[in-house]
């Protein structure tokens, strides 16, 4: 399992991890976790911790990884850069790769011409034609470059997939992939091939979005003279309407389901039902039972449906049937009344109450999922309908992009929204108070959003936007500009 620590841990990541875990355990193998953090602009330590914590919360444990060690470390790609540079040089020396000096401007002109000609986007090979002395001249002038792999321009690559069988992809549609960026760090494509070989990976099970990249990876194995692992590409999780599971439509973060009060064993069981066969009355299964029942043939290629209504039903059964009174109380305390969380909530509430009985109404939103709001509550301030919609959508985009979820970052986002809409800050903040806390006046907003967490806040803002009217495609394009 090799995720990138960028943003909130996704339930799709948990699904892929579960499939890998069950496959390894079923066959007496080793389940390995590797952190692919070579994207320095997006990868964060906070995201890595959230990823590890969420997978552990679900009950998955790896045999090798960055936090437990193992014989194939280090398990963070950022700590393996010297390895990749050595293998890139090997490809250059063998004539399987070349240095590309094209500027971003030149590449954009190339892509624009390809779009106009309605041909598949693909590097046109300009730098591939440079003679050695021209390459040396450009290097001597400190001209930045990336390293690209050479790819055949004719013929077909046959990808053997454990579940799908033979998949044929024309080489003409495969790009001359960048292997090493100008900062000296590898791209996913080089790093994952090198790591899978050195870590003795026998089976690679990942999402179907990587099918189109498989020819590049198989070609690299061929260039290095290595035996490729067996590949299996999993269908993407779908919404009930068969659209791709996306945070813009439904909550997708593992931490959202934790904060909403789903039991980890219920969520893991639910994900397991998407990959094993079960009969009527056999829906509740432990992790060990999922391992025993796992068979790649049971994975439907049409795309498993992430049906929240079924998850609710299954979670309710776990709460009623699998927990005794003491166990239920312990789960309630862990979920909503952990001492550290309660201390922060109490600190915010104390200056705003006269009686302890006031705590209920003032802090109830901390222990809720979606709030019961009316459209009129969101429009009670000085912003009109469209201004409020625009403010909520701009904030959603910016909050999704926050590298670290904290009070300072949240406040800065809302300040920028006010500036972009040329509105007074207090007028902008009001609908956010209502959307997040259920009231135009409450405990300090940024602290409340910090405690609730990104996933719950995103869902509440999205629900508020739905009340007012989701922006049209034209509005989205205009607002993004």
SVG drawing of the C-alpha trace seen along z (x, -y; Angstrom):
<svg xmlns="http://www.w3.org/2000/svg" viewBox="-36 -46 66 64">
<polyline fill="none" stroke="black" stroke-width="0.4" points="0.0,0.0 1.7,-3.2 -0.3,-6.4 0.7,-10.0 0.4,-12.0 -1.5,-14.9 -4.8,-16.0 -7.3,-14.0 -7.2,-10.2 -9.8,-9.0 -12.1,-6.0 -10.9,-4.9 -7.4,-4.6 -8.8,-2.5 -10.6,-0.2 -7.3,0.3 -5.4,0.9 -8.0,3.5 -7.8,5.4 -4.0,5.5 -4.2,6.5 -6.6,9.4 -4.7,10.6 -1.4,10.7 -2.9,12.3 -4.8,14.9 -1.6,16.0 0.7,15.8 2.5,12.8 3.7,9.5 1.6,6.3 3.9,3.3 3.1,-0.4 5.2,-2.9 4.9,-6.7 5.2,-8.3 6.0,-11.9 8.2,-13.1 5.7,-15.9 7.2,-18.4 4.7,-21.1 1.7,-19.0 3.1,-16.3 3.0,-17.2 3.9,-15.5 0.5,-16.3 -1.1,-14.5 1.1,-11.5 0.2,-11.3 -3.5,-11.5 -3.1,-8.7 -1.4,-6.4 -3.8,-7.1 -6.9,-6.6 -5.7,-3.2 -4.8,-2.1 -8.2,-3.4 -9.8,-1.1 -7.9,1.9 -5.3,2.4 -1.7,3.1 1.2,3.4 4.2,5.6 6.7,3.1 6.4,-0.7 7.9,-4.1 6.8,-3.7 7.5,0.0 10.6,0.4 11.6,3.5 14.3,5.0 13.4,2.9 13.6,-0.6 13.5,-3.5 9.8,-3.5 9.5,-7.2 10.5,-8.0 11.8,-11.4 14.5,-9.5 15.5,-7.4 16.5,-10.1 20.1,-8.9 18.7,-5.5 16.6,-7.0 19.3,-9.3 21.5,-6.2 18.9,-4.4 18.0,-7.4 21.7,-7.6 21.6,-4.0 18.7,-4.6 20.5,-7.6 23.7,-5.7 21.8,-2.8 20.0,-5.3 16.5,-4.5 16.0,-8.1 17.0,-11.6 17.3,-15.1 14.5,-17.5 15.2,-21.2 11.8,-22.4 10.4,-25.4 6.8,-25.4 5.9,-28.0 7.2,-25.8 5.3,-22.8 2.1,-24.7 2.4,-25.9 2.9,-22.3 -0.2,-21.1 -2.3,-24.0 -1.4,-22.9 -2.2,-19.3 -5.6,-20.3 -6.3,-22.4 -5.4,-19.4 -7.5,-17.1 -4.6,-14.7 -3.8,-12.9 -1.5,-15.1 2.0,-13.6 5.5,-15.1 6.7,-15.7 10.3,-14.5 12.0,-17.8 14.9,-17.3 15.2,-13.6 16.8,-14.8 19.6,-16.8 23.1,-15.7 25.4,-15.0 27.3,-18.2 24.1,-20.3 23.0,-18.6 26.4,-19.3 26.2,-23.0 22.8,-23.4 24.0,-21.8 27.1,-23.9 24.8,-27.0 22.9,-25.7 19.7,-25.3 17.2,-23.4 16.0,-20.1 14.0,-17.0 14.7,-13.4 12.1,-11.7 11.9,-8.0 11.9,-6.9 8.7,-5.3 8.0,-3.4 5.8,-5.3 4.3,-2.2 2.9,1.2 0.8,2.3 1.7,3.0 -0.2,5.9 -0.8,5.4 -1.7,8.6 -4.1,7.9 -4.9,10.5 -8.7,9.6 -9.2,8.1 -7.0,10.4 -5.0,8.9 -5.4,5.1 -4.0,3.8 -2.8,0.2 -1.3,-1.5 2.2,-2.8 1.2,-5.9 -1.1,-7.0 1.7,-6.6 3.6,-9.8 7.4,-10.1 7.0,-10.3 9.1,-12.5 11.1,-10.3 13.2,-12.9 12.0,-16.4 14.3,-19.5 14.6,-19.5 16.3,-16.1 13.3,-14.2 11.7,-11.3 8.1,-11.2 5.8,-8.5 6.5,-6.4 10.2,-5.9 10.1,-5.7 7.4,-3.1 9.1,-0.8 12.5,-1.1 10.9,-0.7 8.7,2.3 11.7,4.1 14.0,3.3 11.3,4.1 10.6,7.4 7.0,6.7 5.3,9.6 1.8,8.1 0.7,4.5 -3.0,3.9 -4.1,0.3 -6.9,-1.8 -8.0,-1.5 -6.9,-5.1 -3.4,-3.6 -4.1,-1.3 -3.0,-3.9 0.3,-4.2 1.0,-0.4 2.8,-0.4 5.3,-3.0 6.0,-0.9 6.3,2.4 8.7,0.7 10.9,-0.5 11.0,3.1 12.1,4.2 14.8,1.4 16.2,2.4 16.0,6.2 13.8,6.9 10.8,9.2 7.6,7.1 5.2,7.8 1.7,9.2 -0.7,6.3 -4.4,5.9 -6.4,2.7 -9.4,2.2 -12.5,0.4 -13.1,-3.0 -15.7,-3.4 -18.9,-4.9 -21.9,-6.9 -25.3,-5.3 -25.8,-7.2 -22.6,-5.5 -20.6,-8.7 -17.1,-8.6 -16.9,-9.0 -15.9,-12.6 -15.8,-14.9 -17.6,-17.4 -20.7,-15.2 -20.4,-13.1 -18.1,-12.9 -15.0,-10.8 -12.6,-11.3 -12.0,-8.5 -11.8,-11.0 -15.3,-12.3 -16.8,-8.9 -14.8,-8.7 -16.1,-12.1 -19.7,-11.2 -19.6,-8.3 -19.2,-5.3 -17.4,-2.4 -14.2,-1.4 -15.1,2.3 -18.5,1.3 -16.8,-0.8 -14.1,1.8 -16.9,4.5 -18.8,2.2 -15.8,1.8 -15.2,5.5 -18.7,6.2 -17.6,4.4 -15.0,7.1 -16.3,10.4 -19.5,12.3 -22.1,12.6 -25.5,14.1 -28.6,12.9 -27.9,12.5 -24.1,12.8 -23.3,9.1 -21.6,8.8 -18.0,10.1 -14.8,9.6 -11.5,8.7 -10.4,12.4 -13.6,13.5 -13.0,11.0 -9.5,12.4 -10.8,15.9 -13.5,15.0 -11.4,12.8 -11.1,13.7 -10.2,11.3 -12.9,13.0 -15.6,11.5 -14.6,7.9 -17.1,6.5 -15.4,4.6 -18.4,2.3 -17.5,0.3 -18.6,1.0 -21.2,-1.4 -20.4,-3.3 -24.0,-3.4 -24.1,-5.5 -27.6,-4.3 -26.3,-0.7 -23.3,-1.8 -25.8,-3.5 -27.7,-0.3 -24.6,1.8 -23.2,-0.7 -26.5,-0.6 -26.4,3.1 -22.8,3.0 -23.9,0.4 -26.9,2.5 -25.6,6.1 -21.9,6.1 -21.5,3.7 -22.6,4.4 -23.6,1.5 -20.0,0.9 -18.6,1.1 -21.2,-1.3 -20.4,-3.8 -16.7,-3.5 -17.2,-4.2 -19.4,-7.2 -16.7,-8.7 -13.9,-8.0 -15.9,-9.5 -17.2,-12.8 -16.0,-13.2 -12.3,-12.6 -10.8,-14.8 -8.6,-16.9 -11.5,-17.7 -13.9,-18.5 -11.3,-20.8 -11.1,-22.8 -14.9,-23.0 -15.3,-24.1 -12.6,-26.7 -14.5,-28.3 -17.9,-28.0 -17.2,-29.3 -17.1,-33.0 -20.5,-32.7 -22.6,-31.0 -24.4,-32.0 -25.5,-28.5 -24.1,-25.1 -27.4,-24.2 -26.5,-26.7 -23.8,-24.4 -26.3,-22.1 -27.6,-24.6 -24.3,-26.4 -22.2,-23.4 -24.6,-20.9 -23.2,-21.5 -19.9,-19.9 -21.7,-16.6 -23.9,-16.7 -23.4,-15.7 -25.4,-17.7 -27.3,-20.6 -31.0,-21.3 -30.9,-24.7 -33.4,-26.7 -32.5,-28.8 -33.6,-32.0 -31.1,-31.5 -28.2,-31.7 -29.6,-34.8 -30.3,-36.9 -27.2,-39.1 -26.0,-41.8 -25.0,-39.5 -27.5,-38.6 -28.2,-35.1 -25.5,-35.0 -22.9,-36.7 -23.5,-34.1 -23.3,-31.2 -20.1,-32.6 -18.5,-33.1 -19.3,-29.5 -17.9,-28.1 -14.7,-30.2 -14.1,-29.2 -14.7,-25.5 -12.0,-25.6 -9.5,-27.4 -10.2,-25.3 -9.6,-22.1 -6.2,-23.5 -5.0,-24.3 -1.8,-22.4 -2.4,-22.5 -5.8,-22.7 -5.6,-25.3 -7.1,-28.5 -4.6,-30.8 -5.1,-29.1 -8.9,-29.1 -9.1,-32.8 -6.7,-33.7 -9.0,-31.9 -12.1,-33.8 -10.1,-37.1 -9.2,-36.3 -12.8,-35.5 -13.9,-38.9 -11.2,-40.7 -12.1,-38.9 -15.8,-39.8 -14.9,-43.4 -17.1,-42.9 -16.7,-43.7 -15.3,-40.8 -18.1,-40.7 -20.6,-40.4 -18.8,-37.5 -18.3,-35.6 -22.0,-35.6 -23.2,-32.9 -20.2,-30.7 -21.3,-31.0 -24.7,-29.7 -23.5,-27.0 -20.9,-25.6 -22.6,-26.2 -26.3,-26.6 -26.4,-30.1 -25.2,-33.6 -23.7,-33.9 -21.7,-31.2 -18.3,-30.3 -15.3,-31.6 -15.8,-30.4 -12.2,-29.5 -11.6,-27.5 -14.9,-25.7 -13.9,-24.8 -10.5,-23.6 -12.1,-21.3 -14.7,-20.0 -12.1,-19.1 -11.9,-19.7 -14.2,-16.8 -17.2,-17.9 -16.7,-21.6 -16.6,-20.7 -19.8,-18.7 -21.6,-21.5 -20.5,-24.2 -21.5,-21.9 -24.9,-21.3 -25.4,-25.1 -24.5,-25.6 -27.0,-22.9 -29.7,-24.8 -28.9,-28.0 -28.3,-26.4 -25.2,-24.6 -23.3,-26.8 -23.7,-26.0 -20.8,-25.0 -20.7,-28.6 -20.6,-30.1 -17.9,-27.7 -15.7,-28.7 -16.4,-32.4 -15.7,-32.2 -12.5,-30.2 -11.2,-33.0"/>
</svg>
